[in-house]
């Protein structure tokens, strides 16, 4: 029994360490490090509470005479100190978001949002939200499930989240799930964001798409383009504005969202629907993959490059150079006419991301921002791990506030330009 207590305490301490240390170059073990750091970090309060309850029950039923109690308690106390320390960046994430938005959009950007829309926004985080990490449903939001946007079966389905009250010409948020282009489902990710924006009067769309290795890349971006075309054709039936779509996603979904924003109408990815309008009016990308080729040698993991080659693209780089190059968002930003015509971008990355290296995203933003035709906001979150916003946490609440504010700003900007165009 003593061994059980010490082992559980030691594991708790190890999980706390994975939250605080930035570790990436450990081969395939990086996935275990990511999972531990992600779940433990975003649920730190619950981890502390659970471990305290375990210690209390142990003392109640086993007693304080246990030989391993001293060592176990020492490990637990160290874990609680580390977890408490790790909470600070999450609670302070609002400052990082605010700074990122103001630096790029200007100190008065908030005032550019119409007062009636601004009144719906908040910069505070409510404990009732992050103390219920897996409660996503909100009043006044209803769903339409499993609509076909393509003919590939279950991977060609989408869901719609929209306000219960009737309305028309509402802004549209299109969610593309992540999962290394191999796993994932439309109902698993971005639930906090989709529900928050539907509550604020937006129409949310969440899609499936074909997955590798059954369907090699670029099947994934082709499906995203098909979904955009479907939304433009049908979303008015659900109260959405087909002329205003912001695309969002994390990880592989962030990669596909970046590509969608950079390549409207790219014929190679629109075979059979070449004439469809696939332009979007904004891109919200979280911890996105920006380079299939690792051209700058930033990513020091040969296994990741081999994974992309064997499992995702399924062709040697030597014979499919164009597929690798066109699949890399960073390769598009310096092509003639691309960056100048892009919509606003908002890119979010965590410093402790074990799977998508922060240095790669920094390089992408540094090259993209000076040439982009619209503002590129970049928020780098201290201590944040990959997939940080999939369920509610203090950091997620700050993200939702910032994302909602930026989305409303993009919509206000779009409406202003449209109104000015009508005047002329």
C-alpha positions in Angstrom: 0.0 0.0 0.0 2.9 2.4 0.8 4.2 1.8 -2.7 0.9 2.7 -4.3 0.8 6.0 -2.4 4.4 6.9 -3.4 3.9 5.9 -7.0 0.7 8.0 -7.3 2.4 11.0 -5.7 5.4 10.6 -7.9 3.3 10.5 -11.1 1.4 13.6 -9.9 4.7 15.4 -9.5 5.9 14.2 -12.9 2.7 15.5 -14.5 3.2 18.9 -12.9 6.8 19.0 -14.3 5.4 18.4 -17.8 3.3 21.6 -17.5 6.2 23.8 -16.6 9.1 22.5 -18.8 9.3 23.1 -22.5 10.3 19.7 -23.8 10.2 18.7 -27.5 13.2 16.7 -28.7 12.3 13.3 -27.1 11.2 11.4 -30.2 7.7 9.9 -30.1 7.7 10.3 -26.3 6.8 13.9 -27.1 3.1 12.8 -27.5 3.0 11.5 -23.9 4.7 14.7 -22.7 2.1 16.8 -24.7 -0.9 14.9 -23.3 0.3 15.2 -19.8 1.3 18.8 -20.0 -1.9 19.8 -21.8 -4.5 18.0 -19.6 -2.6 18.7 -16.3 -2.0 22.3 -17.2 -5.5 23.3 -18.3 -7.1 21.3 -15.5 -4.5 22.2 -12.8 -7.2 23.3 -10.3 -9.0 20.0 -10.7 -5.8 18.1 -10.4 -4.9 19.8 -7.1 -8.4 19.2 -5.8 -8.4 15.5 -6.8 -5.0 14.9 -5.3 -5.9 16.6 -2.1 -9.0 14.5 -1.8 -6.9 11.3 -2.5 -4.5 12.3 0.3 -7.4 13.0 2.7 -9.0 9.6 2.0 -5.7 7.9 2.4 -5.2 9.4 5.8 -8.8 8.6 6.8 -8.7 5.0 5.8 -5.0 4.0 6.1 -3.9 6.4 8.7 -0.8 8.5 9.3 1.4 5.7 10.4 2.1 4.6 6.9 5.9 4.4 6.2 5.5 6.0 2.7 3.4 8.9 3.9 6.3 11.3 4.4 7.8 10.7 0.9 4.4 10.7 -0.7 3.3 13.9 1.0 6.5 15.6 -0.1 5.9 14.6 -3.7 2.3 15.8 -3.5 3.2 19.2 -1.9 5.9 19.8 -4.6 3.3 19.0 -7.3 0.8 21.4 -5.8 3.3 24.2 -5.6 4.3 23.6 -9.3 0.6 23.4 -10.4 -0.3 26.5 -8.5 2.6 28.3 -10.1 1.5 27.1 -13.5 -1.9 28.7 -13.1 -0.5 32.2 -13.2 0.1 32.4 -17.0 -3.4 31.0 -17.6 -5.1 33.6 -15.5 -2.8 36.4 -17.0 -3.4 35.3 -20.6 -5.8 38.2 -21.1 -2.8 40.7 -20.9 -1.0 38.8 -23.8 -4.1 38.9 -25.9 -4.8 42.6 -25.2 -1.3 43.6 -26.0 -1.3 41.6 -29.3 -4.5 43.1 -30.4 -3.6 46.7 -29.5 -0.1 46.6 -31.1 -1.5 45.6 -34.5 -5.0 47.1 -34.6 -4.3 50.2 -32.6 -5.2 51.3 -29.1 -8.7 52.4 -30.2 -9.6 49.3 -32.1 -12.3 48.3 -29.6 -14.1 51.5 -30.3 -14.3 50.5 -34.0 -16.9 47.8 -33.1 -20.4 49.2 -33.1 -21.8 50.0 -29.6 -24.6 47.5 -29.8 -22.1 44.7 -30.7 -19.5 46.0 -28.2 -22.1 45.7 -25.4 -22.2 41.9 -25.9 -18.4 41.5 -25.4 -16.5 41.0 -22.1 -12.9 41.2 -21.0 -13.6 39.4 -17.7 -13.5 35.6 -17.1 -16.2 33.9 -15.1 -15.4 31.1 -12.7 -18.8 29.5 -13.6 -17.2 28.9 -17.0 -13.8 27.5 -16.2 -15.0 25.5 -13.2 -17.1 23.5 -15.6 -14.5 22.6 -18.2 -16.6 20.2 -20.2 -19.9 22.1 -20.2 -20.3 23.7 -23.6 -24.0 24.2 -24.3 -25.4 27.7 -23.9 -28.9 29.0 -23.8 -30.4 30.2 -27.1 -28.1 28.0 -29.3 -29.5 25.3 -31.5 -28.0 22.8 -33.9 -28.5 21.2 -37.3 -26.4 18.1 -37.5 -24.9 16.0 -40.3 -25.6 18.0 -43.4 -23.8 16.8 -46.5 -21.4 19.2 -48.2 -19.7 16.6 -50.4 -20.3 13.0 -51.5 -17.6 11.2 -49.4 -19.9 9.9 -46.7 -19.4 10.7 -43.0 -16.2 12.6 -43.7 -18.3 15.0 -45.9 -20.7 16.1 -43.2 -21.0 19.3 -41.3 -22.9 20.7 -38.3 -24.4 24.2 -37.9 -24.6 26.1 -34.6 -27.0 29.1 -34.8 -29.0 31.3 -32.5 -32.5 30.2 -31.6 -34.0 33.6 -32.4 -34.6 34.1 -36.1 -32.3 36.4 -38.0 -30.6 36.9 -41.3 -27.2 38.0 -42.7 -25.4 36.9 -39.6 -21.6 36.5 -39.6 -20.3 33.0 -40.2 -17.5 31.1 -38.4 -16.3 28.0 -40.1 -14.4 25.5 -37.9 -11.9 23.0 -39.2 -10.8 20.4 -36.7 -7.2 19.3 -36.1 -5.7 15.9 -35.4 -2.6 15.5 -37.5 -4.7 15.2 -40.7 -5.4 11.6 -39.5 -8.0 11.8 -36.7 -10.6 14.2 -35.4 -14.3 14.9 -35.7 -16.5 18.0 -36.2 -18.1 17.6 -32.7 -14.8 17.4 -30.7 -13.0 20.7 -31.1 -13.7 24.4 -30.8 -16.9 23.7 -28.8 -16.2 26.6 -26.4 -15.7 29.0 -29.3 -18.6 27.8 -31.5 -21.0 28.1 -28.6 -19.7 31.5 -27.5 -20.1 33.0 -31.0 -23.5 31.4 -31.6 -24.6 32.9 -28.3 -23.3 36.3 -29.6 -25.4 36.0 -32.8 -23.0 34.3 -35.1 -23.6 31.2 -37.2 -21.1 28.4 -36.6 -20.2 25.7 -39.0 -18.0 22.7 -38.0 -16.9 20.2 -40.7 -15.5 16.8 -41.1 -13.0 16.2 -43.9 -11.2 13.2 -45.4 -8.4 11.8 -43.4 -5.0 10.3 -44.1 -3.7 7.7 -44.6 -6.9 6.6 -46.4 -6.9 9.8 -48.3 -3.5 11.4 -48.8 -3.0 15.2 -48.8 -4.2 17.4 -50.5 -7.6 15.7 -50.1 -8.0 17.6 -46.8 -7.6 21.1 -48.2 -9.8 20.2 -51.2 -12.6 19.3 -48.8 -12.2 22.5 -46.9 -12.6 24.4 -50.2 -15.7 22.4 -50.9 -17.1 23.3 -47.5 -16.5 27.0 -48.1 -18.3 26.7 -51.4 -21.2 24.9 -49.8 -21.5 27.5 -47.0 -21.6 30.3 -49.5 -24.3 28.6 -51.4 -26.5 27.4 -48.5 -25.8 29.3 -45.3 -28.4 32.0 -45.9 -31.0 29.2 -45.3 -29.7 29.1 -41.7 -29.5 32.9 -41.2 -25.9 33.3 -42.2 -24.3 35.8 -44.5 -22.6 34.0 -47.4 -20.5 37.0 -48.1 -18.8 37.0 -44.6 -17.0 33.8 -43.5 -14.1 33.6 -41.0 -12.3 30.3 -41.0 -10.7 28.8 -37.9 -8.9 25.7 -36.7 -6.1 24.4 -34.6 -3.0 22.4 -35.4 -3.8 20.6 -38.7 -7.0 22.6 -38.8 -5.0 25.8 -38.3 -2.7 24.7 -41.2 -5.8 24.2 -43.4 -7.3 27.5 -42.3 -4.1 29.3 -43.2 -4.1 27.7 -46.6 -7.7 28.6 -47.2 -7.1 32.2 -46.4 -4.0 32.4 -48.6 -5.3 30.5 -51.7 -8.9 31.6 -52.7 -9.8 30.1 -56.0 -6.7 27.9 -56.4 -7.7 25.7 -59.3 -5.6 22.7 -58.4 -7.6 22.3 -55.2 -11.0 23.0 -56.8 -11.3 20.4 -59.6 -14.9 20.1 -60.5 -15.9 23.4 -58.8 -13.3 25.7 -60.3 -15.7 28.6 -60.6 -16.8 28.5 -56.9 -15.8 31.5 -54.7 -13.7 30.1 -51.9 -12.5 33.4 -50.5 -12.8 33.9 -46.7 -13.0 37.2 -44.9 -10.8 36.3 -42.0 -8.5 33.6 -40.6 -8.3 32.6 -36.9 -5.5 30.0 -36.7 -4.3 28.3 -33.5 -0.9 26.6 -33.2 -0.9 26.0 -37.0 1.5 23.9 -38.9 3.1 26.4 -41.3 5.7 24.3 -43.2 5.7 20.8 -44.6 9.3 21.1 -45.7 11.1 22.4 -42.6 13.0 24.7 -45.0 14.7 26.7 -42.2 15.7 23.6 -40.2 13.8 24.9 -37.1 12.0 21.7 -36.4 14.7 19.3 -35.0 12.6 16.2 -35.3 13.3 14.0 -38.3 10.4 11.7 -37.2 7.9 14.5 -37.8 9.2 15.1 -41.4 9.1 11.3 -42.0 5.5 11.2 -40.6 4.4 13.9 -43.0 6.1 12.2 -45.9 4.9 8.6 -45.2 1.5 9.1 -43.6 0.1 12.4 -44.9 1.4 13.1 -48.4 2.5 9.5 -49.0 5.0 10.5 -51.7 8.7 11.2 -51.7 9.6 14.8 -51.5 11.9 14.5 -54.4 9.1 13.4 -56.8 6.3 15.5 -55.2 8.1 18.8 -54.5 5.1 20.8 -55.6 2.7 19.0 -53.2 5.1 19.7 -50.2 5.6 23.3 -51.3 2.0 24.2 -52.1 1.0 22.5 -48.8 3.2 24.9 -46.8 1.5 28.2 -45.9 4.9 29.9 -45.6 5.6 29.2 -49.3 2.6 31.2 -50.4 3.2 34.5 -48.6 5.9 35.7 -51.0 4.2 34.7 -54.2 3.1 37.6 -56.4 -0.3 39.0 -55.4 -1.0 36.6 -52.5 -0.1 38.5 -49.4 -1.5 41.8 -50.7 -5.0 40.3 -51.1 -5.3 38.4 -47.8 -8.0 39.1 -45.2 -7.2 39.8 -41.5 -5.4 37.0 -39.7 -5.2 36.2 -36.0 -2.6 33.6 -35.1 -2.3 32.1 -31.6 0.6 30.0 -30.4 1.8 28.7 -27.0 5.4 28.9 -26.0 5.4 25.4 -24.5 3.7 23.7 -27.5 5.5 20.3 -27.8 4.1 19.5 -31.3 4.1 22.7 -33.3 7.3 24.6 -32.4 6.8 28.3 -31.5 9.9 29.3 -33.4 8.2 28.1 -36.7 5.1 30.2 -36.1 7.2 33.2 -35.1 9.1 33.0 -38.4 5.9 32.7 -40.4 4.4 35.8 -38.7 7.7 37.7 -39.1 7.7 37.1 -42.8 4.0 37.5 -43.4 3.1 40.6 -41.4 5.3 43.1 -43.3 3.8 42.1 -46.7 0.2 41.3 -45.7 -2.5 43.5 -47.2 -4.6 43.3 -43.9 -3.6 43.2 -40.2 -1.9 40.1 -38.9 -2.4 39.7 -35.1 -0.1 37.3 -33.4 -0.6 36.3 -29.7 2.0 34.2 -28.1 0.9 32.7 -24.8 3.5 32.0 -22.1 3.3 28.4 -20.8 0.5 27.3 -23.2 0.6 23.8 -24.6 -0.9 22.5 -27.8 -4.7 22.3 -27.9 -5.0 24.5 -24.8 -8.5 25.8 -25.7 -10.4 22.6 -26.5 -12.2 22.7 -23.1 -12.8 25.5 -20.6 -10.0 26.8 -18.4 -8.9 30.3 -17.3 -6.7 30.5 -20.4 -9.5 29.4 -22.6 -11.8 32.0 -21.2 -9.3 34.7 -22.0 -8.9 33.3 -25.5 -12.7 33.3 -26.0 -12.9 37.0 -25.0 -10.0 37.9 -27.4 -11.3 35.8 -30.2 -14.8 37.2 -29.9 -13.4 40.8 -29.8 -11.3 40.2 -32.9 -14.1 38.5 -34.8 -16.4 41.4 -34.1 -13.7 43.8 -35.2 -13.3 41.9 -38.5 -17.0 41.9 -39.0 -17.3 45.7 -38.3 -14.4 46.3 -40.7 -16.1 44.2 -43.4 -19.5 46.1 -43.0 -17.8 49.4 -43.1 -15.9 48.6 -46.3 -19.1 47.3 -47.8 -21.0 50.4 -46.9 -18.3 52.6 -48.3 -18.3 50.6 -51.5 -22.1 51.1 -51.9 -21.7 54.9 -51.5 -19.2 55.0 -54.3 
